[in-house]
Amino acid sequence: MRIAVIDFDRCQPKKCAKECIKYCPGVRIGDETIVFAEEKGKPVISEELCTGCGICPKKCPFEAIYIVGLPNELKKDLIHQYGENAFRLFRLPYPRDSAVTGLIGQNGIGKTTIVRILSGEIVPNFGELEETDEEKVLEYFSGTQFYDYFDALYEKRMKTAYKPQYVDTLQTAEGSAGNLLEKIDERGELRSLAKKMEIENILDRGISAISGGELQRVAIAACLLKEADIYILDEPSSYLDARQRLNVAKVIREVAEKKRVLVVEHDLIVLDYLADYVTMMYGKIAAYGIVSHPRTVRQGINVYLDGYLREENIRFRTEPVKFEVRAPSLTWENEVLLKFGDLKKSYGGFSLEVKGGEINKGEVVGVLGPNATGKTTFVKMLAGVISPDKGEVDVKVKVSYKPQYIKPEFSGSVFEALSKLFELGDPFFQSEIARPLNLEHFFNRALNELSGGELQRVAIAACLGREAEVYLLDEPSAYLDVEQRLNVARMIRKVMEKKGSTGIIVDHDVLFTDYISDRLMVFYGEPGIKGFSTKPLGMKEGMNAFLKDIGVTFRRDPETGRPRANKEGSQKDREQKLKGEYYYEVP
C-alpha cells in the first residue's frame, strides 16, 4: 500500500517553481499523477498513479511531500484520514475498565486524533473521504470490544471527561478557581480533591492570577470532578514539578479504581508510576500514525526505549536507549570552569540561599527541586540577568541562557531569527545542533506560527549555537515528546563534551535529568517563601537528597537501567526507606 501525503503547512506553491509537478515522471508522460487544484491552491497527488519513484519528496524545497510504502495488511486497519493526501491513523487503543491506559509516541503522530475519536468529538471515516456517520462506525467494529464502547458513546450511555493538552485557554475564565470548580463538581469531592492536589490555597484566587503549574492542577481537578465513565488526560504533568507530578498520578490512579482512564504522557517516570498498560505509536510525523498492540507498563516502556516491536517486526529507532548506572567520568573533570560563592537573594517576600560550589569544564549539572524554590532565580544570577544580594559569581566566563518561558519576539522566520545570532552555515552547528533538532523542517516558517515543541527546539538551538563557556537551559524538555527529549539530552551532552563547555540544566523530568547529568544541585524549602540549595553533588548523593525530600524511592530497571518510581507503601519502597537509600536500589 502506497500513501502520498502533503504537509499543507509546509507546502508553499507561491514560493517555489512547482518542482513536484515539473520533475514527476508520470506527469512528463502525460498522466495526471500530480495536478494543481486551483480551489485549494495546492497540488494533489494521485496515489493510484504514483509509482513511488521518490523524486518529488527530494525535489520539494520545503520538504512537504512524503511518499511511503506500507504493508497491505494495514488497509483494513485505517481508522481515519483527514482528506486527500492528508494524515492517516491506523488502529485505536482500547481503554480498559478500572485501569489507566497510557499512550506514548512522537508529537504529530495522531495521539490527539485518537483522543478526539474516543471522546466522540470526531467520527472516524475509515479512509472514506465522503461524510461518514455513527452507523458505519458500529458496522466496522461489529463483533469487537470497540462496538460496545462506541455504541455506549453514541447512545449517550457513556460520558467522557477530557483535560486538553494546552490549559492556557482556562485563563480567560471569569471568577475564582474555586467558583469554576464548584460549578463543575458533579461528584461532590471538591474539598477532598483540592487537598490531595494541594490547591486549597488558590481556590479564592482569580483564574487569571495563578501560575502555569497551578492552572494545570485546576484543569486536572476540573476533569476529575466530573461524573464520567472515561477520563482522558492529555499531558497532565506539564508545568508541574516532580513531587506534584507523582502526587497527581496518585489521584488519577484512585479514580481509575472504578473508571476507565486514558493518559497521553511524555514523562516516562510519571507514565510508569501511573499506568497499568501502555500503547505505543509509531509512523511518520504529519504523514501517518500506527497504534501498536497494548503491553504492560514496564514491558511497554522498555520496548519503546529499545525501539523495536518484535511481534510487528518494526524498528522505529536506530539504537536502543540505555541508562548508565553511574554518570560517565569526563576527561575534563579536574578543570574548574565556573566558581560561585554562597549566594543570597530576596525579593517580593521570597528569600533564597545557595551553597557555593565549582563546576567543571565539559560536564552537565542537573538542577532539581520543587516549583517556586529559587531554581530559575539561581540560573538568572549565574547568567547575569539579576545580581545576588550577597555573594559573588565568576562573571568572567561567557554565558548563553535559555529562559524557562519562551515566546516569539520576532515576526520573521526561524532562519532569519537564528541568522541574527550566529552563522547558520557553521558545520558544527549543522551536524551537532540543527540536525538532531530537525530544524530544517521549519527553517522557513515564521516564529509566531510554530507549535510549543517547535519553538522550544528553536530556543535550545539559539542557546547552544552561541559561543559560550557556560550554557544555562531552564526546562528544555517542556513541550517535547519522549523521542525529542532523549534526542535533546544526547545532543546537549555531546555539545558540552565536544566544546569543553559546561551545561547547567533545570528540569522537572527526572528521567531526562538522570540521563543528561553528571552531577546535581538540589533545591528545597517552602515554595514561594524561602528556598535553599545544596552545592553540586554526585549523582547518587544528589538524587538521594532530592528523592528523600519528596518522599519517593526509585529503583533501576534491570533491562534498560532506567529509573522507576516505586509504588508508595510497596515492599521495595519500605525496604529502601528503612535503609535510607532512595536512589536506585540496583537489582
N, C-alpha and C positions, 0 to 999 in steps of 0.2 A: 504494500500500500504506500503510495507516494502522496505526500501532502505539500502544498505550496502555501507559505504564509508570508504576508506582507505586514511589517510593523508600520502602521499608518502614522504613528507619532514621529517616526524617523524619516519616512518617505517624504521627500520634498521635490516634486516634479518641476517646480518653478526655478529651482536652483541647480538642476542637473540637465544633461543632454539626453535624458531618457535612454540611458545605456542598456537597461534591461530589454527594451524593445529592439534597440539598434543592433545588439550582438546576439540575440536569440536565434539559434539555427532554425527553429520551427517557423519563426516569422519570416526569415530570409528565403524559405522555400514556399512561402505563400499561406501557411497555416495561421490561424488566429490563436496561437499559443499564448501570446500576451497582447492585450488590447488596452487602449486608453479609454476609461469610462468617463465621459465628459461630465455626467451628472455627479460623479464622486470627485472628479478632479484627480483621480489616482489610477494606476494601472490595475488590471485584473489578469491573473494567470489561470489558464485552463489546466487543471490537474490531469484531465484525461489526455490532453495533447502533449503535456510536458514530458520530455524524455529523461529528465534528471541529469542533464549534462553538467550542471553546476556552474555554468558561465555567468548567469545573471546575478547570483549572490556575490561572486567575485568582482563583477564589474560595477555593481551598485556603489556609488561613492558614499552613501550614508549607511551601508550595511543593513538595509531594511528588509532584505529578502532571505527567506530560509526555504530550501528545498530539502525535505527529509524523507528518507525511506523507512517505513515502519513495518513490523510483521503484519501479514494479512489477518492474523488471528485477532488483532486489535479492532478490526472493523466492527465486530459485534459488541465491543466494549465502549464505543463512542457515546458519551453521555450528553455533551453539549458543545455546540460550535457557535461562535458569536456572529458569524457571517462568512461570506465568500472570502477565501484567503485570510481567514482570521483564526484566532486562538481556538484550540480544541482541548477538551478534557475527556480523559479515558478513565472509566470506573469511578466508584464512590466508596468512601469509607463508611462502615456501618457502626453507628454509636450504640454500644451495648447498654442494656439495662443495668442500673446500680453499679456503674463503673465510669471511670474517666478514660476517654479515648483521646490520645494525643495525636496531633498532626504536625509533621515536620517536613520541611522542604524549602527550596530557594524562593525568594520573592519573585513574583511574576510567573508562577508556575501553576496557578489555579486554586490555591487554598481559599481565597475569598470567594471564588466561584462556587466551591463546594459549600461554604457557609451559606451563601445566598440560596442554593438549591435546597439544602437540608432545612432551612428556616422557612421555605416557601416563598421567598422573595422573587425568585425566578423559576419558571417551569422548564426543565430540560427538554431539548428538541431532538436529541439523538442524531445530530448532523443534518436533519431535515430543515432547511433554511426557511421554509414557509412557516406560518404561525402554527404553533403546537397547542395542545390542551392537556388537561389533567388526565383525561381518559386514556390518552396514548401512553402516558407515564405508567398508569396502573396496568395497562396491557403489556407493556415492555417488561415490567417487574413481576408479572404474574407467576406464582409458584416460588417466589424467593422471599427472603425476610424483609426486603425493601417494600414489598407490596403492602404489608400491614402497616409499615411506617408511613408511607405516602398516603395510603387510604385514610389513616387516622389524621394525618396532617391536613389533607384537602377537605375532609369532612368536619374539620374544626374540633375533633375529639382530642387532638394533641396541640398543646400550647407551647410556644417557644419563647425563650428569653435570650437576648443577644447583647453582648458587650462588644462594640466595634473596636477596630484596631486603633483608630485615632479618636481621642476623647476631648480634643480641643473644642469641638463644637458645643460641648456642655457649658462652656464659659459664657455663652450667650443667654443661658437660662436666667430668669429673674428669681430673686429671693435667696434665702439661705440654703445651705446644703441640707440642713435638717428638714426644711419645708419641702424641698424636692423629694427627699427620700420618704417622708411621711405620705406624700401623695401616691408614691409608687408601692409602698409596703402593703403587699397582699397577704403576707404570712404572719404579720404581727410580731416580727422579730427584729425591728429596727434597733432597739436599745442593746440587745444582746449581741447583735451582729456588729454594731458600731464599736462596742467594747473589744470584741475579738479582733477587729481590723484597725483598732487604735485611731478612730476618727471621732471619738466623743468630743474632743476639744474644738473641733472645727464645725460642728453642726450648726452653731449660731452665726457662722461667718458666711458672707455672700459668696456665691459660686465664683464670681469673677476675681475674688481676692485670695483664692487658695492656690497652692503651688501645683506643679505638674504631678508629683507623687501623690498628693492629697486628692487631686482630681481623679487620678486613676483609681484610687481606692473607693471614692464615691461612686464612680462608674461601675465598678465591680459589685459594690453593695446594691446599686440600683438594679442590676441584673439579677442578683441572687435573692432579692426581696420579693420578686415577682413569683406568683404561684404558677409554675410551668412544669411541663413533662420533660423537656430537654433544655439544658442551659449551654449556650455556645459562647465561649470567651476567646476573643482574638487578641493575643499577646497581652495577657494580664500582668506580666512582670515589668513592662516598660515604665520608666521613671522611678521604680521602687528600688530601695537598697536591698542587700542580701537578706537581712533579717525580715524585712517586710515581705519579700518575695516568698519565703518559706512560710511565713505566717498566713499569707493569703492562700497559699497552696493547702494548708491545713483546713481552712474554712471551706474551700471548694470541695475537698475530699469529704467533708461532713455532709455536704449537700448530695454528693454522689452516692451516699449510702442507700438512698431511696430513689434517685433520679438518674437519667442519662446526662452525661456531661461530655461535651466536645471542646477541646482546648487546642488552639494554634499557639505554639510557643517556640521561641528560638534559644532560650536559656536551657541548655541540656540538663543542668543540675536541677532546676525547678521542674522540668518535664519528668525527669527520673523520679523525683520526690512525689510528684503529683499524680502521674498517670498510671493506669493499670495495663493499658495496651497502647501500642504505637503503630501508626500507619505512616509510611514514608511516601514522598512524592519525588519523581524524577522526570526528566524531559529536557526541553529547551525553553529558556526564558522567553516569554512573549509569543511562543510558537505552539507548544503543546505540553500538557502535563499528564503523567500516568500515575495512578494510585496503586501502591504495592499491596500485597496481602498483609493482614494485621499480624503483629508479633507481640509477645510480652514486652514490657517496657525495657527491661535490661537487654534482652536479645535485640530488640528493635534499634536501640541507640547504638549498640555495638556494631550491628550490621551497617548502620548509617555511617559510622566512623570508618569502618572497613571499606566502604564504597563499593561493595559487591553483593548483589542479590543472587544468591546461589540458585534458588528454585527457579528464578526467571532468567538466569544466566545473563545478567545485566551488570556491567561495571560502569558506574557513573562518577567515579573519582579515580584518577590515575594511581594514587598512592594512599594507603591507609593512614589514618591519624593515630599516632601513639603518643602517650604522655610519659615524660621522664619521672622516675621515682624521686630523683633529686635534680634540681636545675643544673645544667652543664656548666662546668667551670670555664672561665674565659682566660685567654692569654693576656688580657688587659688588667686582670684583677688587682694588681698592685699599683696601678697608675691612677691616682686620685684626680678626678676632673673637676668636681664641684664640692665646695665646703659651705656649710651654713651653721651658724651658732644656734643656741636656744632662742627661739623666736616667740614674740608675744604680739597679739593684735586684738584690739577691742573696737567694736562699733555697734550702734543700734541695740544695746543690751546683750550682745553676744561677745564672748571672750575666747580666745584661742591661745594655747600654749603648745609649741612644737619643740621636741627634743632635737638638739643639734646633731649633725652627722656628716659623713662623707659619702660621696657617690663616685663609683669608679668608671673609668673610661670603657666604653663598649658594652656596659651592662644595661639591663632593663629593670627598673624598680617599680613594682606594682604598689598602688595605694588603695587600701580597702577601709571601709568604715560606714557607719550609718549616714543617712542624709542629714544635712544641717549640723555637722560636727566640725566643719572647717577645712575639708579636703580641697575644695576649689579655692578658698582663701589662701591656703598654703601654696598651691600651684601659682596663683597670681603674684604672690610675694617672690617666688623664685623667678617668675617671668618679668618682674619689674613693673607689673601693671599697678600694684599697690605696694606701699612701703610698710615694713613692720614697725610697731611702736617701740619694741626693744629687740636687740639682736641684729646681726648682720648677715647678709647673703653675699656670696662671692659673685659680684656682678661683672667680673672681668670676662666671664665666658659669654659667648653669643647664644641666645635662646630663641627657639621657634615655638610658638604656642598655638594650640588649637583649643578654643574655649568649649565649655560644656554645651551652651546653647548657640546654635548656628542659624543664620538666616541670610538670604541673598541680599547684599547691599550694593549690587552692581547689576545693571539691566542687560548687560551684554551676554555673550556666550561663555561657556566653560573655557574654551580655548583662549578667548580674549582676557578673561579674568586671570587665568594662570600665567599667561604671557607677560602680564604686568609684574609678576613676582620673580620669574626666573626664566631661563632658556629652556623651552619645551623640547628642543631637539637634542638635548644632552643625552648621550647613550645610557648613562647610569639611571637617569630619571625614567627613560622609556622602558628599560628592561626590568628595573627593580621596583618601580613605583607604579607607573602608568599601566603596564601590562597586568600585574597582579590585581589591580583595582578595576580593570576593564574600562578605563576612562575613554578609550577610543570610541566606545559605543554612544557616548553623549557629548563628545568634544564640541560639536556644532550646535548643541541645544542651549537655549537661554537658561541662566541660573534659576530664574523665577518659575521655570516650567518643570524643574526636577522634583522627584519624589524625595521623601526624607532620607532614604537609604542612599540615593544617588548624590544628594547634597552632602551627606556625611562623608562619602568617599572623596568628593572634591575637596572638602575641608582637610581631610587627612593628607591628601596629595599636596595641598598648598602648604601644610605644615612641614612635611618631610622633604618637599622639593627645595625648600630654602636651605642655604648653607648655615649650619649652626653646630654648636658643640653639645647642646642640651635640647632635646625635643620633649615638650610637655603636651600630652594629649589627654584632655578631660572627656571621659566617656566616649571613646572612639567606637564602641560596639553598638551604640544606640541606633536603632532603625535597621541594623544589618541582620540578615538571616544567618543561620548556622554556618553555611558554607563560606559566606563573606567574612564572618568573624574569624574563622580559622585561617582564611587566606590573609586577612589583615594582621593577625597575630604572627604568622610566619614571616610576613613581609617586614613588619616592624623589627623583629629580632634580626633578620638578615641585614636590613639597612643599618642598624646600630653596630653590628659586628663589622660590616664592610667599611663603614665610615669611621669607626672608632669613636662614635659619639655615644651619648647616654640618653636613654628613653625613660621618662617618668610617666606612668600610665595610671590614671584614675578611672576605675570602672567597677560596676556592681555585679558583673557576670563573673562569678568565682571561677568557673571553668576556664574562661578566657584569661583571667588574671593568672591562674595556675599555669596555663600553657605558655604564657609570654614572659613570666617574671623570673629573675634571678634572685632578687630579694624583695622584701615587703616593708612598707610602713603602714602601721595600723592606727586608725583614728577611733576614738570612743568619747563618751561624755553624755551630756544632756542636750539632745537636738534643739537648736535654736537658742540655747542659753550659754553653754560652755563646751569647748572641745579640747581634747588633748591628743597628742600623738606620741608614738614610740620613735626612736631613731630607726634607720634602715636595719632590718633584721634578716637573718637567714630564713629560707622558706618554711622550714619546719617550725621554728620558733615564732615567726610572724603569723603563720596560719593558725597555729595553736592558740596564740593570744587572741586573734580575731574570732575564731570559732567559739572559744570559751566565753567571750563577751556576748555573743548572740545565742549561746546555749545549744549549739548544734554540733554533732560529731560527724566526721567524714571518714570513709574508708576508700581504698583503691579497688577498682575492678581488676580482677586477675588477668583478664584478656587484653584490655586496652590500656590499663594503668590510669584510666580517667578517674577523677574524684566523684564519689557518690555520697549523697547525704543519707545517713542512717535515719530510719523512721523513729520518731520520738518515742522513747519508752521501750524500744526493741532490745533484745538481749545484747546485740552488738553495741548499741547506744549506751546501755547501762554499764557494760564492761569497760568501754573506753573512758567514760566519765569517772569511773572509780580509779582508773589508772592515771587520770589527768592527761590522757592522750586523745585530744580532739581531732588531730590531723593525721589521717592516713594510717590506720591500722593495716599494715601490709599483710595480705593473706599468706 
